[in-house]
Each structure stands twice: as C-alpha cells, then as structure tokens.
C-alpha cells in the first residue's frame, strides 16, 4: 500500500504500474488542448514527457528510423516516457518471418532500449492472419528476431481473442493487444494479460467510420467518463497480472485523446 501511495503522490503519470499516454504527439490540433499557443513544435515531445508516461509511434510502419532520430527522442524524454513502436508493415502483411528486416528494425531502436525506455514493438495483423500453428510459429520467429524487444501482437482475426490462444501467447511471452473500439469484431473488449507488459488501446467507438476507413473521422470520438470508468476494473486486473500496463488513447482528433488520457488518470487516482 505504501508503495502505491508514493507513486500517487509524486507522479501524475504513473499510478501503481499503470502508465497512460497517447498514440503520437505531433498533432497540430492539440494546441491549445495540450500545447500552449506559440510553443515551438520542436519542444512538443519534451512538453509531452512531463505530462504522460508512454507514447506509441507508428511511422516505423513505413520506414526504419535512423539511429540519430531515436537518440534525439531519448535525449528529449530523458527516461520519462515508455515508447512502443509499430513494426514495419512488411513484417505483418507478407513476411512475419523476415528476420533480417526485423533485426534492422530492432537495431535502429537501441538508444531507447539502452535507456530503458523501449516498452515494446507492436505488430498488427490482418483478419487473414488466423489462429493456426504456422502463424503462431511465425510470431515466435518475429519475437526472436527483435533481439529482446518485447513483442505486442494485435490481431484482426477474432480467433486469437480467446482463452486458448491466450495460453499459447502467454507461453511464448508475447503480449496480446487489448483494443477498445475501432474495427473490433467483438462487442466487448477482450482484456487479457499474456506477458510482462499488458497493452490497452482506446480507438474510439465510431465503428461504422472505422469499417468504412473514413479517414481522420475514425478518430473523432470522445469517451465519456462512464465509458472509461467501466474499463477501470479490467485495467486494474491487468495490473495485478502483469508487471505494468500501458494504456494508449488513439482518438486524437482535436485533442480528444488528451482529454480522455487526463480523465483516465483522474479515474485511476
């Protein structure tokens, strides 16, 4: 109990081992919801790092970053933020077993890994990537190719969202991404911890917009306090079953992710 009280008193970012943040930080419509008017965008990440404890970055889906750019991120945040990077799309769309590409991706992130600020790599798989032995073996190969970076897997196929699949993922120490909203094929989010890091992402519940792929409107959703409060017991359970829980808000349109991240922190407190 004393341990938890220390976190609550000293930090608005960490509550026990629940860490709250957003997907991305470079959104111009977050001024003035988060960033003050006139703040140089070059200072946004440092400003963000003083208010939230994790951040997911997706540009690595399309290109492997230069090491110097990852070093700049490490320098700006000084260990205050836990990062998750999305793995190159080529590893999930066609060749999850491409160990060479996976190793180059992992090597590019070493400054954050050395700083203890690299929480994991998120691999997003399409609905065609079903729950079968061949695909599970590919997952394990991808995990091994990441050179110690924890693998978080997000599945479009609902067959992975069950206790049987979770047992396999747990045995392999691969974290299951728990997704609220978006194109989720289940009405109720499947909250399950399968590794040391538990991962939760709130996508927004504009289901029809996500299914149609309706651009930024997909992210135009503000969760109510009641909707977030309903998820708190599940997040607390994940906290008990894992070393830490990373919670991301991806409803970034007009700063709604910031509003909901703050709201979630208040509810957890």
Secondary structure, DSSP 4 states (H G I P E B T S, - for coil): -HHHHHHHHH-SSEETTEEEEEE-S--GGGBTTTBPTT--GGGHHHHHHTT-SEEEE-GGGT-PPPHHHHHHHHHHHTT--EEEEEPPTHHHHT-TT-HHHHHHHHHHTHHHHHTT-EEEEEEEE-TTS-SSHHHHHHHHHHHHHTTTPPEEEEESSGGGSSHHHHHHHHHTT-EEEEEEETT-SSSS------SSEEEEEEEES-HHHHHHT-GGGGG-----HHHHHHHHHHHHHHHHHSSEEEEEE---GGGHHHHHHHHHHHHH-
